Amino acid sequence: MPWVARMKRSAIREHPPQQTPQIGFRATNTMLAQEIIRIKRDGHTLARAHIDAFVRGLVDGSWSEGQAAALAMAMFLKGMSRAETVDLTQAMTHSGLVMDWSSANLNGPVLDKHSTGGVGDKVSLMLAPIVAACGGVVPMISGRGLGHTGGTLDKLASVPGYQCAPDVPTLHRTLHSAGCAIIGQTADLAPADRRLYAIRDVTATVESVPLITASILSKKLAAGLQALVMDVKVGNGAFADSLAMATTLAESLVQVANGAGLPTRAWLTDMNQVLGSTCGNALEVLEAVQFLRGDAVDPRLLDVTRRLSAELLLMGGLAGDEAHALQQVDDALHSGRALEQFARMVSALGGPADFCERPGHYLPPAPVQLPVLAPRSGFVAGMATRDIGLAVVELGGGRRMASDTIDARVGLSQFAQIGQAVQAGELLVIVHAADASAAERARQTLLEKIQLHAHPSAQRPVMLKRITT
């Protein structure tokens, strides 16, 4: 496996403590799980050796669920310094396999983008082939849906034959022919994060900026990237519901990634409304293909995709300045090269060779399509975006439990956008459902979650803030 440098689980290094906590016990005891927990419980800084011991214990099972949960809660309550967060990120990165592309003979810089999750967020589906068409290489390791947010892998799983977990030769062929491959995380990539996340998920410690930072970046560092752009969503459909919270998270991600050796920038983007005109797996893939073909392009979706793609071209040395980078992105779209790269990726990973020519043929429609009509005239003034995402889950387009099967056909399309004028009886959105009763429940929910006002409200920009340090 020439593209992977195997990191033995026992090879997590024990560095000398960066500082000796003065809390009344002998240094010989500081590798005991209970003593490491006590250090953080009492508000002291963990040394790298303590963090390495914790991560090693997550992987080899020498730390119990209770001990790992106790330290996670101590980290949540007492916080972590930037140095501690860097150390945790690096230790989790090296808890499994770390990709090394140096001998893969790739044709450009290895680049990637990660989103903190949103409703209707299908940017990755267009960004990866756009960047590939401009000379970058994008081995994008994506995830399944989480809560009210859709997952990129779930979207691509709606494409017949598409392999989300290809073998190494197939991955190599795809990157050489298409310049991009959107795939899932392997079991050996950052295994410490997988166990710690499962523990955090059931112990109310998910909402910790240092732990979120280490979780996201450990997987990206293990992917062997040369540059990363983060899309940090902010609003009522995002994890970060305020600009201040999103800024804190974005700054943590950028500073820790750079501290761990991965050049990273971030954009804060608006998630107070559905991004694009659809949400739901097959519907979002169809919108992505239409976007790449130039058939139907939502302005907000275009803005996010262009700016994030251009950021990667700048970071990868593929453009001299922002204007040049944006022009390259536009050329890749208008020339059809980005669409061609997407088609090559789908075909190389087992999907139909003519998928982009006939996406409607391969993405079967839901049995019931029910229009949701405006009850009165007015302007779309807002929407409860998180609840709309949960409505898609209720339709079967997401998971309540990890074992649930997703119905790729269901979702919502032709969403009216904030600021749009509608007359009574005009379309707000179309529900795609498996049966009539599910469609009617969704219709009632959506009428409650989409706000209409008599007067237009100010449009909020989708690109809110750029974080570079």
C-alpha positions as CSV (number, residue, x, y, z in Angstrom):
1,M,0.0,0.0,0.0
2,P,2.4,2.7,-1.2
3,W,0.0,5.6,-0.4
4,V,-0.3,4.8,3.2
5,A,2.3,4.9,5.9
6,R,1.3,2.5,8.6
7,M,1.5,3.9,12.1
8,K,1.6,1.1,14.6
9,R,-0.8,1.7,17.5
10,S,2.1,1.3,19.9
11,A,4.0,4.0,18.1
12,I,2.2,6.9,19.6
13,R,5.1,8.8,21.1
14,E,5.4,9.7,24.7
15,H,7.0,13.1,24.8
16,P,8.4,14.5,28.0
17,P,5.8,16.5,29.9
18,Q,5.7,20.1,28.7
19,Q,5.1,21.2,32.3
20,T,4.9,19.4,35.6
21,P,1.6,19.9,37.4
22,Q,2.1,20.9,41.0
23,I,-0.8,19.0,42.4
24,G,0.6,16.8,45.0
25,F,1.4,13.4,43.5
26,R,4.5,11.7,42.2
27,A,5.4,11.9,38.5
28,T,5.6,8.0,38.4
29,N,1.8,7.9,38.8
30,T,0.9,10.4,36.1
31,M,0.3,7.8,33.4
32,L,-2.5,6.2,35.4
33,A,-5.9,7.0,33.9
34,Q,-7.4,8.2,37.1
35,E,-4.4,10.6,37.7
36,I,-4.7,12.0,34.2
37,I,-8.4,12.6,34.8
38,R,-7.6,14.3,38.1
39,I,-5.1,16.7,36.5
40,K,-7.8,17.9,34.0
41,R,-10.6,17.8,36.6
42,D,-8.6,20.2,38.8
43,G,-8.1,22.6,35.9
44,H,-4.5,21.9,35.1
45,T,-2.8,21.5,31.7
46,L,-2.3,18.0,30.3
47,A,1.2,17.3,29.0
48,R,1.7,15.6,25.7
49,A,2.6,12.3,27.5
50,H,-0.8,12.4,29.3
51,I,-2.7,13.0,26.1
52,D,-0.7,10.2,24.3
53,A,-1.5,7.8,27.1
54,F,-5.2,8.7,26.8
55,V,-5.3,8.2,23.0
56,R,-3.4,5.0,23.3
57,G,-5.9,3.8,25.9
58,L,-8.8,4.7,23.6
59,V,-7.4,2.5,20.8
60,D,-6.1,-0.5,22.8
61,G,-9.0,-0.6,25.2
62,S,-6.9,0.0,28.4
63,W,-9.1,3.0,29.2
64,S,-12.7,2.0,30.1
65,E,-15.8,3.7,28.8
66,G,-16.2,5.4,32.2
67,Q,-12.6,6.7,32.3
68,A,-12.8,8.0,28.8
69,A,-16.1,9.7,29.5
70,A,-14.8,11.2,32.7
71,L,-11.8,12.8,30.9
72,A,-14.0,14.0,28.1
73,M,-16.3,15.7,30.6
74,A,-13.3,17.2,32.4
75,M,-12.0,18.6,29.1
76,F,-15.5,19.9,28.3
77,L,-15.9,21.6,31.7
78,K,-12.4,22.9,32.3
79,G,-11.5,23.6,28.7
80,M,-8.2,23.0,26.8
81,S,-5.4,25.2,25.9
82,R,-4.4,25.6,22.2
83,A,-1.3,23.5,22.8
84,E,-3.4,20.7,24.4
85,T,-5.8,20.8,21.5
86,V,-2.9,20.5,19.0
87,D,-1.4,17.6,21.0
88,L,-4.8,15.8,21.1
89,T,-5.3,16.3,17.4
90,Q,-1.8,15.0,16.5
91,A,-2.1,12.0,18.8
92,M,-5.5,11.0,17.3
93,T,-4.1,11.5,13.8
94,H,-1.4,9.0,14.5
95,S,-3.7,6.5,16.3
96,G,-4.2,4.6,13.0
97,L,-3.2,4.9,9.3
98,V,-1.8,8.1,7.9
99,M,-2.0,8.6,4.1
100,D,1.2,9.5,2.3
101,W,0.7,10.5,-1.4
102,S,4.3,11.2,-2.2
103,S,4.8,8.0,-4.2
104,A,1.4,8.1,-5.9
105,N,2.5,10.3,-8.8
106,L,-0.5,12.6,-8.5
107,N,-0.8,15.5,-10.9
108,G,-1.3,18.4,-8.5
109,P,-1.5,19.5,-4.9
110,V,-3.6,17.4,-2.5
111,L,-6.5,19.6,-1.3
112,D,-9.7,19.3,0.5
113,K,-12.7,21.1,2.0
114,H,-14.8,20.2,5.1
115,S,-18.1,21.6,6.2
116,T,-19.5,21.6,9.7
117,G,-22.8,20.5,8.3
118,G,-26.0,22.2,7.0
119,V,-29.3,21.6,5.4
120,G,-29.1,21.3,1.6
121,D,-25.3,21.6,1.7
122,K,-24.2,19.8,-1.4
123,V,-21.2,22.0,-2.1
124,S,-18.7,19.1,-1.9
125,L,-20.3,17.5,-5.0
126,M,-19.4,20.5,-7.1
127,L,-16.3,21.7,-5.4
128,A,-14.3,18.5,-5.8
129,P,-14.6,18.3,-9.6
130,I,-14.1,22.1,-10.0
131,V,-10.8,22.0,-8.1
132,A,-9.8,18.9,-10.0
133,A,-10.6,20.7,-13.3
134,C,-8.2,23.5,-12.2
135,G,-5.3,21.2,-11.4
136,G,-5.9,20.1,-7.8
137,V,-6.2,16.6,-6.5
138,V,-9.1,16.1,-4.1
139,P,-9.2,12.8,-2.1
140,M,-12.3,13.9,-0.1
141,I,-13.1,11.6,2.9
142,S,-16.7,12.4,3.7
143,G,-19.2,11.1,6.2
144,R,-22.8,10.0,6.6
145,G,-25.6,12.2,7.7
146,L,-25.6,13.4,11.4
147,G,-28.8,14.5,13.0
148,H,-30.6,17.1,10.9
149,T,-27.7,17.5,8.5
150,G,-27.3,15.5,5.3
151,G,-24.1,13.5,4.6
152,T,-22.2,13.6,1.4
153,L,-21.8,9.8,1.3
154,D,-25.5,9.3,1.7
155,K,-26.1,11.6,-1.3
156,L,-23.6,9.7,-3.5
157,A,-25.0,6.3,-2.3
158,S,-28.1,7.2,-4.3
159,V,-26.1,6.8,-7.5
160,P,-26.3,3.1,-8.7
161,G,-23.0,1.2,-8.3
162,Y,-21.1,4.1,-6.7
163,Q,-18.4,2.7,-4.4
164,C,-18.0,4.7,-1.2
165,A,-15.2,2.4,0.0
166,P,-13.0,1.5,-3.1
167,D,-9.9,-0.5,-2.9
168,V,-6.5,1.2,-3.3
169,P,-6.0,0.5,-7.0
170,T,-9.5,1.9,-7.8
171,L,-8.8,5.0,-5.7
172,H,-5.5,5.6,-7.5
173,R,-7.2,5.2,-10.9
174,T,-10.0,7.5,-9.9
175,L,-7.6,10.3,-8.7
176,H,-5.5,10.0,-11.9
177,S,-8.4,10.0,-14.3
178,A,-10.8,12.4,-12.5
179,G,-8.6,14.3,-10.1
180,C,-11.1,13.7,-7.3
181,A,-12.7,10.9,-5.3
182,I,-15.3,11.4,-2.7
183,I,-15.2,8.3,-0.4
184,G,-15.8,7.2,3.2
185,Q,-13.5,6.9,6.2
186,T,-11.8,3.6,6.6
187,A,-11.8,1.8,9.9
188,D,-8.1,2.4,10.3
189,L,-8.2,6.2,9.9
190,A,-8.1,8.0,13.2
191,P,-9.7,5.1,15.2
192,A,-9.2,7.0,18.5
193,D,-11.5,9.7,17.2
194,R,-14.2,7.1,16.3
195,R,-14.3,5.7,19.9
196,L,-14.1,9.1,21.6
197,Y,-16.8,10.6,19.4
198,A,-19.2,7.7,20.3
199,I,-18.5,8.4,24.0
200,R,-19.0,12.1,23.6
201,D,-22.3,11.5,21.7
202,V,-23.8,9.8,24.7
203,T,-22.3,11.9,27.5
204,A,-23.4,15.4,26.5
205,T,-19.8,16.4,25.6
206,V,-20.2,17.0,21.9
207,E,-20.4,20.8,22.1
208,S,-16.8,21.3,23.1
209,V,-14.8,23.5,20.6
210,P,-11.4,21.8,21.4
211,L,-12.9,18.3,21.1
212,I,-14.7,19.2,17.9
213,T,-11.5,20.7,16.5
214,A,-9.5,17.6,17.3
215,S,-12.2,15.3,15.9
216,I,-12.4,17.1,12.5
217,L,-8.7,17.7,12.1
218,S,-7.4,14.3,13.1
219,K,-9.2,12.8,10.1
220,K,-8.0,15.5,7.8
221,L,-4.4,15.3,8.9
222,A,-4.5,11.5,8.5
223,A,-5.7,12.0,4.9
224,G,-2.3,13.5,4.0
225,L,-3.5,16.9,2.7
226,Q,-1.4,19.8,1.7
227,A,-4.2,22.4,2.3
228,L,-7.7,22.5,3.7
229,V,-10.5,25.0,3.6
230,M,-13.2,24.8,6.3
231,D,-16.8,25.8,5.7
232,V,-18.1,26.7,9.2
233,K,-21.9,27.1,9.1
234,V,-23.7,29.6,11.3
235,G,-27.4,30.1,11.9
236,N,-30.5,28.3,12.9
237,G,-29.7,25.3,10.8
238,A,-26.1,25.0,12.0
239,F,-24.3,23.6,15.1
240,A,-23.0,27.1,15.7
241,D,-26.1,29.3,15.9
242,S,-24.3,32.6,16.6
243,L,-21.5,34.5,14.7
244,A,-19.5,34.6,17.9
245,M,-19.6,30.8,18.4
246,A,-18.9,30.1,14.8
247,T,-15.9,32.5,14.9
248,T,-14.5,30.8,18.0
249,L,-14.8,27.4,16.3
250,A,-13.3,28.6,13.0
251,E,-10.4,30.2,14.7
252,S,-9.7,27.1,16.7
253,L,-9.8,24.9,13.6
254,V,-7.5,27.2,11.6
255,Q,-5.0,27.8,14.5
256,V,-4.8,24.1,15.5
257,A,-4.5,22.9,11.9
258,N,-1.7,25.3,11.2
259,G,-0.1,24.3,14.5
260,A,-0.2,20.7,13.5
261,G,1.3,21.4,10.1
262,L,-1.8,21.6,7.8
263,P,-2.3,25.0,6.1
264,T,-5.9,25.8,6.7
265,R,-8.3,28.7,6.2
266,A,-12.0,29.0,7.0
267,W,-15.1,30.8,5.9
268,L,-18.2,31.4,8.0
269,T,-21.3,30.8,5.8
270,D,-24.9,31.5,6.5
271,M,-27.2,28.5,7.4
272,N,-30.4,30.4,8.3
273,Q,-32.1,28.9,5.2
274,V,-31.8,25.8,3.1
275,L,-28.7,26.0,0.8
276,G,-29.8,25.7,-2.8
277,S,-33.3,24.6,-3.9
278,T,-33.3,21.0,-2.6
279,C,-32.6,18.8,0.4
280,G,-32.7,15.1,0.4
281,N,-30.1,12.7,-1.1
282,A,-31.0,11.9,-4.7
283,L,-32.6,15.4,-5.1
284,E,-29.3,17.1,-4.0
285,V,-27.3,14.9,-6.4
286,L,-29.6,15.9,-9.2
287,E,-29.3,19.6,-8.3
288,A,-25.5,19.2,-8.3
289,V,-25.5,17.8,-11.8
290,Q,-27.8,20.5,-13.0
291,F,-25.4,23.1,-11.3
292,L,-22.4,21.6,-13.1
293,R,-24.3,21.6,-16.4
294,G,-25.4,25.2,-15.9
295,D,-29.1,24.2,-16.1
296,A,-30.2,25.5,-12.7
297,V,-27.8,27.5,-10.5
298,D,-28.9,28.9,-7.2
299,P,-27.1,32.1,-6.6
300,R,-26.3,31.5,-2.9
301,L,-25.0,28.0,-3.7
302,L,-22.9,29.4,-6.5
303,D,-21.4,32.0,-4.2
304,V,-20.3,29.4,-1.5
305,T,-19.0,27.0,-4.1
306,R,-17.0,29.6,-6.1
307,R,-15.4,31.2,-3.0
308,L,-14.4,27.9,-1.3
309,S,-13.1,26.5,-4.5
310,A,-11.1,29.6,-5.2
311,E,-9.6,29.5,-1.7
312,L,-8.3,26.1,-2.3
313,L,-6.7,27.1,-5.6
314,L,-4.9,30.0,-3.8
315,M,-3.7,27.7,-1.0
316,G,-2.5,25.1,-3.5
317,G,-0.5,27.6,-5.6
318,L,-2.8,27.1,-8.6
319,A,-3.8,30.8,-8.8
320,G,-1.8,33.9,-8.2
321,D,-4.6,36.0,-6.6
322,E,-8.3,35.8,-5.8
323,A,-9.5,37.3,-9.1
324,H,-7.5,34.7,-11.0
325,A,-8.7,31.9,-8.8
326,L,-12.4,32.9,-9.3
327,Q,-11.9,33.2,-13.0
328,Q,-10.4,29.7,-13.1
329,V,-13.5,28.4,-11.2
330,D,-15.8,30.1,-13.7
331,D,-13.9,28.7,-16.6
332,A,-14.1,25.2,-15.2
333,L,-17.8,25.5,-14.9
334,H,-18.6,27.2,-18.2
335,S,-16.3,25.0,-20.3
336,G,-17.9,21.8,-18.9
337,R,-14.6,20.6,-17.5
338,A,-15.9,20.4,-14.0
339,L,-18.9,18.3,-15.2
340,E,-16.5,16.0,-17.1
341,Q,-14.4,15.5,-13.9
342,F,-17.5,14.6,-11.9
343,A,-18.7,12.2,-14.6
344,R,-15.2,10.5,-14.6
345,M,-15.3,10.2,-10.8
346,V,-18.7,8.6,-10.8
347,S,-17.8,6.1,-13.6
348,A,-14.4,5.3,-12.1
349,L,-16.0,4.5,-8.7
350,G,-18.6,2.1,-10.3
351,G,-21.4,4.4,-11.3
352,P,-23.0,4.7,-14.7
353,A,-20.8,6.1,-17.5
354,D,-23.7,8.2,-18.7
355,F,-24.9,9.4,-15.3
356,C,-24.4,13.1,-16.0
357,E,-26.2,12.8,-19.3
358,R,-29.3,11.0,-17.8
359,P,-29.3,11.6,-14.0
360,G,-33.1,11.4,-13.9
361,H,-33.0,7.9,-15.4
362,Y,-30.7,6.7,-12.5
363,L,-32.3,8.6,-9.6
364,P,-35.8,7.2,-9.3
365,P,-38.5,9.7,-8.1
366,A,-40.4,9.4,-4.9
367,P,-43.9,7.8,-5.3
368,V,-45.6,10.9,-3.9
369,Q,-44.8,14.6,-4.8
370,L,-47.0,17.1,-2.9
371,P,-46.8,20.8,-3.5
372,V,-46.8,23.1,-0.4
373,L,-48.7,26.2,-1.4
374,A,-48.5,29.6,0.3
375,P,-51.5,30.2,2.5
376,R,-51.4,33.9,1.9
377,S,-49.5,36.5,-0.1
378,G,-46.3,37.9,1.2
379,F,-42.6,37.6,1.3
380,V,-40.6,34.6,2.6
381,A,-39.0,36.2,5.7
382,G,-37.3,33.2,7.4
383,M,-37.4,29.5,8.0
384,A,-36.6,27.1,10.9
385,T,-33.8,25.4,9.0
386,R,-32.9,22.8,11.5
387,D,-36.6,21.7,11.8
388,I,-36.7,21.5,8.0
389,G,-33.7,19.2,8.1
390,L,-35.5,17.1,10.7
391,A,-38.6,16.9,8.5
392,V,-36.4,15.3,5.8
393,V,-35.3,12.8,8.4
394,E,-38.9,12.1,9.3
395,L,-39.6,11.4,5.6
396,G,-36.9,8.7,5.7
397,G,-34.1,10.8,4.2
398,G,-31.9,10.6,7.3
399,R,-31.3,8.3,10.3
400,R,-32.8,8.3,13.8
401,M,-30.5,5.4,14.6
402,A,-27.2,4.4,13.0
403,S,-28.8,1.1,11.7
404,D,-31.6,2.9,9.9
405,T,-31.9,2.5,6.1
406,I,-32.2,5.8,4.1
407,D,-34.7,6.3,1.4
408,A,-32.7,8.3,-1.1
409,R,-35.8,9.3,-3.1
410,V,-37.4,11.5,-0.4
411,G,-36.8,15.1,0.4
412,L,-37.8,18.6,-0.6
413,S,-37.3,20.6,-3.8
414,Q,-38.0,24.0,-5.4
415,F,-37.6,25.8,-2.1
416,A,-38.7,29.4,-2.1
417,Q,-35.8,31.6,-0.9
418,I,-35.8,34.2,1.8
419,G,-36.9,37.6,0.3
420,Q,-38.9,35.9,-2.5
421,A,-42.4,37.3,-3.1
422,V,-45.2,34.7,-3.3
423,Q,-48.9,35.0,-3.9
424,A,-51.5,33.0,-2.1
425,G,-51.6,29.6,-3.7
426,E,-48.2,29.8,-5.2
427,L,-45.5,27.2,-4.6
428,L,-43.3,27.3,-1.5
429,V,-41.7,23.9,-1.8
430,I,-42.5,20.4,-3.1
431,V,-42.5,17.4,-0.7
432,H,-41.1,14.1,-2.1
433,A,-42.4,11.2,0.0
434,A,-42.8,7.5,0.1
435,D,-46.6,7.7,0.8
436,A,-49.4,10.2,1.0
437,S,-49.6,10.3,4.8
438,A,-45.9,11.1,5.2
439,A,-46.2,13.8,2.5
440,E,-49.1,15.4,4.3
441,R,-47.3,15.4,7.7
442,A,-44.4,17.1,6.0
443,R,-46.6,19.6,4.4
444,Q,-48.1,20.6,7.7
445,T,-44.7,20.9,9.3
446,L,-43.3,23.1,6.5
447,L,-46.3,25.5,6.6
448,E,-45.3,26.1,10.3
449,K,-41.6,26.4,9.6
450,I,-41.6,28.8,6.6
451,Q,-42.4,32.4,7.7
452,L,-44.3,34.8,5.5
453,H,-44.3,38.6,6.2
454,A,-46.2,41.4,4.5
455,H,-43.0,43.3,3.7
456,P,-39.6,42.1,2.4
457,S,-36.8,41.6,4.9
458,A,-33.2,42.4,4.2
459,Q,-31.2,39.6,2.5
460,R,-28.3,38.2,4.5
461,P,-25.1,37.5,2.6
462,V,-24.2,33.9,2.4
463,M,-20.4,34.5,2.8
464,L,-20.0,36.1,6.3
465,K,-16.4,36.1,7.3
466,R,-13.0,34.8,6.3
467,I,-10.6,33.3,8.9
468,T,-6.9,33.0,8.1
469,T,-5.2,33.0,11.5
